[in-house]
Amino acid sequence: MKKILLGCIADDFTGATDLANNLVRAGMRVVQTIGVPTQPLQAEVDAVVVSLKSRTIEPEQACTQSLAALKWLQAQGAQQIYFKYCSTFDSTATGNIGPVTDALMAALQTDFTIATPAFPDAGRTVFKGYLFVGSVLLHESGMQDHPLTPMTDPNLVRVLKPQTRHQVGLIDHTVVAQGEAAIRARIAALRAEGVAIAVVDAVSNADLLRLGAALSDMPLVTAGSGVAIGLPANFGIAPNAQASCLPPTAGLQAIVSGSCSRATNAQVAAFRATGLPAIAVDPLRLQQGGQAVQQVVDEALALCQTHLAKGPVLVYSTAEPDALKSIQDQLGVQTAGQLVEQTLARIAVGLVRQGVGQFIVAGGETSGAVVQALGMTQLQIGAQIDPGVPWCAGHTAVSDKTLHITLKSGNFGTPDFFTKAFQCIV
């Protein structure tokens, strides 16, 4: 078996495909695994992205899962490790970005790494250590309303400091703009000062490419998906069309959306405005569990069956911030989220049994629940639909066939994503 070059650990499933997408665009052949594999890798690829559902679990559990992924990737011969988190730096005062970074640094016996969620293609830029989403600072972007990880401080150095036992510093844009040698010199200076993690500015892809060249000998890179565009060249790999080839598509088309982000709210509204069938799932109907949940699932699948043959169908639980808060107040944040995720996952299984072969899933937590319910263990990464969102293909145990699926982060994609995506698939 050929050894892999780059081993990646992603803290959610949509983030994993986001990272894999950028690696494929830069020429790497990539497989995404759902959870930590139990067997050696069989496919000959350049990189593997192990997708975990660890972003919002307890820090100790997140570290344990991440270290298990590291051990498997090392067994496959990975020359460099990449810990991928969200481009909006989703975390709390206790983790999980800092604790997982600390654990990986200790396991790899390295005393320095970088941290940057910058992804300019998706509107995420870092300047003077401050994270911008489009033209506004992070805490004005809608992320302040996130149900699990509300982000109220755009200063990444301040956000990261309480999460890690290491000293945190900054490599600012004036250094990055000077290129590889200047970045390496700044890293050396920070290490001499006792800094172990450096937040890095990046406002353009050119910044990321300059940074990538400076990371060629760094055992651990932590970042959003943006830094990935600059790493394949370190291994002598250039962009090529073969990296994104997927098997031919077949089957009906459906969308399941559990995200409540601004971007997904706009995508749901745009889909509904086309007049195509959209079926809402009311979280309050799920609170009694058992038969109540089954009734919601059965009703949604019955409605889908009447429409699927005519074109794509949307099943969604998306809600505006005020409505979402009301639901959370009644059910609790964790309970509301888990009820919706598991219900949508059951609906997804039913849709595949009804013949769906082309599937869009919106929302990180929802995507994790869906791919696990479908029994998908590996995804081959295909062509990009929008920045950070590719089509993928993988075997599903539900239908014993290849399913084409895209796992869309809640904040990603243009308003017409739900219709545009099916026009991109080949």
NUDOPA-90134 format. One record per residue (C-alpha): residue in three letters; x, y, z. Coordinates in steps of 0.5 Angstrom, whole numbers, plus 2048, in hexadecimal, padded with zeros to 3 digits. Layout:
N
AlaXYZ/...
REM end
This chain:
426
Met800800800/Lys8038077FE/Lys80480B804/Ile800812805/Leu803819805/Leu7FE81D809/Gly7FA81A80E/Cys7F481F810/Ile7EF81F817/Ala7E9823816/Asp7E482581C/Asp7DE824818/Phe7DC821811/Thr7DA82780D/Gly7E182A80F/Ala7E482380D/Thr7E1824806/Asp7E382B806/Leu7EA829807/Ala7EA824802/Asn7E78287FD/Asn7ED82D7FD/Leu7F28277FD/Val7EF8247F7/Arg7EF82B7F3/Ala7F682B7F5/Gly7F88257F2/Met7F78207F7/Arg7F38197F7/Val7EF8197FD/Val7EB814801/Gln7E7817807/Thr7E581180C/Ile7DF812811/Gly7E2811818/Val7E980D819/Pro7EA807815/Thr7EB801818/Gln7EF7FE812/Pro7F580080E/Leu7F3805808/Gln7F2801801/Ala7F28067FC/Glu7F880A7F9/Val7F78117FB/Asp7FB8177FD/Ala7F7819803/Val7F2817808/Val7ED81B80C/Val7EB817812/Ser7E481B814/Leu7E281B81B/Lys7DC81E81E/Ser7E0821824/Arg7DF828823/Thr7DA829829/Ile7DB82382D/Glu7DF823834/Pro7E6825833/Glu7E981F836/Gln7E581B831/Ala7E781F82B/Cys7EE81E82D/Thr7ED81682D/Gln7EA816827/Ser7EF81A823/Leu7F5816826/Ala7F2810824/Ala7F181381D/Leu7F981581D/Lys7FB80E81F/Trp7F780B819/Leu7FA811814/Gln801810817/Ala800808815/Gln7FF80A80E/Gly80580E80E/Ala80381580E/Gln80881A80D/Gln805820810/Ile7FE821814/Tyr7F9826813/Phe7F4827819/Lys7EE82B815/Tyr7E982F819/Cys7E3834816/Ser7E583A812/Thr7E183E818/Phe7E583B81D/Asp7DF838821/Ser7E1836828/Thr7E083882F/Ala7E483B835/Thr7E6833836/Gly7E783182F/Asn7E782D82B/Ile7EC830827/Gly7F283182C/Pro7F182B830/Val7F2827829/Thr7F782B827/Asp7FB82A82E/Ala7FA82282D/Leu7FC822826/Met802826828/Ala80482182D/Ala80381B82A/Leu80781E824/Gln80D820829/Thr80D827825/Asp80D82E829/Phe80A832823/Thr80483381F/Ile80083881B/Ala7F983981C/Thr7F583D816/Pro7ED83C814/Ala7EF84180E/Phe7EB83E807/Pro7EA844803/Asp7E78417FD/Ala7E1840803/Gly7E2847805/Arg7E684580C/Thr7EC84A80D/Val7F084B813/Phe7F3852813/Lys7F785481A/Gly7F584E81D/Tyr7ED85081C/Leu7E984B818/Phe7E484E813/Val7DE84A80F/Gly7DD84E809/Ser7DE85580B/Val7DC855812/Leu7DF852818/Leu7DE84B81B/His7D984E820/Glu7D585281B/Ser7D484C816/Gly7CF848819/Met7D384381D/Gln7D2847823/Asp7CB843823/His7CE83C822/Pro7CA838826/Leu7D0834829/Thr7D6838828/Pro7D483F828/Met7DA844825/Thr7DA84A829/Asp7E284C828/Pro7E584D821/Asn7EC84D824/Leu7EF846823/Val7F5847828/Arg7F084982E/Val7EB84382C/Leu7F183E82C/Lys7F5840832/Pro7F083D837/Gln7EF837833/Thr7F6835833/Arg7FC834838/His801837833/Gln80383E832/Val7FF84182C/Gly802846827/Leu801849820/Ile804849819/Asp80184F816/His80085180F/Thr80685680E/Val80A84F80F/Val80684B80B/Ala806850805/Gln80E84F805/Gly80E848804/Glu811841806/Ala817843809/Ala81484980D/Ile80F844810/Arg81483F812/Ala818845815/Arg812847819/Ile81084081B/Ala81883F81E/Ala817846822/Leu810843825/Arg81383D827/Ala81984082A/Glu81484482E/Gly81083E831/Val80A83F82C/Ala80883882A/Ile80283A826/Ala80183F821/Val7FB84281E/Val7FD844816/Asp7FA84A812/Ala7F784880B/Val7F384D807/Ser7F4849800/Asn7F68437FD/Ala7FD8467FC/Asp7FE846803/Leu7FC83F804/Leu80083D7FF/Arg806841802/Leu80483D809/Gly804836806/Ala80B837803/Ala80D83880A/Leu80A83280D/Ser80D82D809/Asp81182A80F/Met80C82C815/Pro809825818/Leu80382881A/Val7FE82D816/Thr7F8830819/Ala7F3834815/Gly7ED834811/Ser7ED83280A/Gly7F0837807/Val7F7836808/Ala7F682F805/Ile7F78337FE/Gly7FF8347FF/Leu80182D802/Pro8008287FC/Ala80682C7F8/Asn80A82A7FE/Phe80A8237FC/Gly80B8257F5/Ile8048247F3/Ala8008297EE/Pro7F982A7EC/Asn7F68247E7/Ala7EF8227E5/Gln7F081B7E7/Ala7F081D7EE/Ser7E881E7EE/Cys7E58197EA/Leu7DF8157ED/Pro7DB80F7EA/Pro7D58117E6/Thr7CF8147EA/Ala7C88107EA/Gly7C28117EE/Leu7BD8167F1/Gln7BF81D7F4/Ala7BD81F7FB/Ile7C0824800/Val7C0823808/Ser7C182A80C/Gly7C282B813/Ser7C7831813/Cys7C4837816/Ser7C983C814/Arg7C8842810/Ala7CB83F809/Thr7C683980A/Asn7C083D80C/Ala7C1841805/Gln7C283A801/Val7BC837804/Ala7B883E802/Ala7BB83E7FB/Phe7B98367FA/Arg7B28377FD/Ala7B183E7F8/Thr7B28397F2/Gly7AC8357F4/Leu7AF82F7F5/Pro7AD82A7FA/Ala7AF82C801/Ile7AD828808/Ala7AE82B80E/Val7B0827815/Asp7AD82B81B/Pro7B2829821/Leu7AD82A826/Arg7A9824823/Leu7AF820825/Gln7AF82182C/Gln7AB81B82E/Gly7B081682A/Gly7AE80F828/Gln7A780F825/Ala7A7817824/Val7AE817820/Gln7AC81181C/Gln7A681481A/Val7AA81A817/Val7AE816814/Asp7A9812810/Glu7A581880E/Ala7AB81C80B/Leu7AD815807/Ala7A6815805/Leu7A681C802/Cys7AD81B7FF/Gln7AA8157FB/Thr7A58187F8/His7AA81E7F5/Leu7B181A7F4/Ala7B08187ED/Lys7AE81F7EB/Gly7B58227ED/Pro7B98247F4/Val7B58247FB/Leu7B7828801/Val7B6825808/Tyr7B882B80D/Ser7B882D814/Thr7BB834813/Ala7B9839817/Glu7BB841818/Pro7BE84381F/Asp7B8845823/Ala7B483E821/Leu7BA83A822/Lys7BB83D829/Ser7B483C82B/Ile7B5835829/Gln7BB83482D/Asp7B8838833/Gln7B3832833/Leu7B782C832/Gly7BE82E834/Val7C482F82F/Gln7C782882E/Thr7C082582E/Ala7BD829829/Gly7C3828825/Gln7C4820826/Leu7BC81F824/Val7BC82381E/Glu7C382081B/Gln7C081981D/Thr7BA81A81A/Leu7BD81D813/Ala7C2817813/Arg7BC812813/Ile7B881680E/Ala7BF81680A/Val7BF80E80B/Gly7B880E808/Leu7B9812802/Val7BF80E800/Arg7BA808800/Gln7B680B7FC/Gly7BB80C7F7/Val7BF8127F8/Gly7C68127F5/Gln7C88197F5/Phe7C781C7FC/Ile7C98237FF/Val7CA824807/Ala7CA82B80A/Gly7CD82C811/Gly7D3829814/Glu7D082581A/Thr7CA823815/Ser7CF820810/Gly7D381C815/Ala7CC819818/Val7CA817810/Val7D081480E/Gln7D1810814/Ala7C980E813/Leu7CB80C80C/Gly7D180780E/Met7D680B80A/Thr7DD80A80C/Gln7E180D806/Leu7E0813801/Gln7E38147FB/Ile7E481C7FA/Gly7E281F7F3/Ala7E18267F0/Gln7DF82C7F4/Ile7D882F7F3/Asp7DA8357F7/Pro7E08377FB/Gly7E1832801/Val7DB82D7FE/Pro7DD8277F9/Trp7D88227F7/Cys7DB81B7FA/Ala7D98147F8/Gly7D980E7FD/His7D68077FF/Thr7CF807803/Ala7CD801807/Val7C6803806/Ser7C68027FF/Asp7CC7FE7FD/Lys7CD8037F8/Thr7D28097F7/Leu7CF80F7F9/His7D18167F7/Ile7D081B7FD/Thr7D38227FF/Leu7D4824806/Lys7D382C806/Ser7D583080C/Gly7CF83480F/Asn7D383B80D/Phe7D5839806/Gly7D28397FF/Thr7CE83E7FB/Pro7C783F7FC/Asp7C583B7F6/Phe7CA8357F8/Phe7C48307F9/Thr7C28307F2/Lys7C98327EF/Ala7CC82C7F2/Phe7C88277EE/Gln7CA82B7E8/Cys7D182A7E9/Ile7D18227EA/Val7D481E7E4/
REM end
